């Protein structure tokens, strides 16, 4: 039998332990440059690992997803903000999928 409440309890416990354990174990400021750098970039790497596969798989055609990814990188590198880049990417997927399918 699947008990949904048990799954929620386990997920909440794991999330709580992951957040509280560093607070209780690490009492002093972190001095190691490598560890500080590692902890600084962990959220970005995690977001990238979750986002990049979804960009290609969320579209009907992987070509549209890859094209939107490339356009998003180019326009964000040029200096556009999040909203304009997201609009350009969505529009590019819409246009490319009209011609591919």
Order of alpha helices (4+ residues) and beta strands (2+ residues): alpha-alpha-alpha-alpha
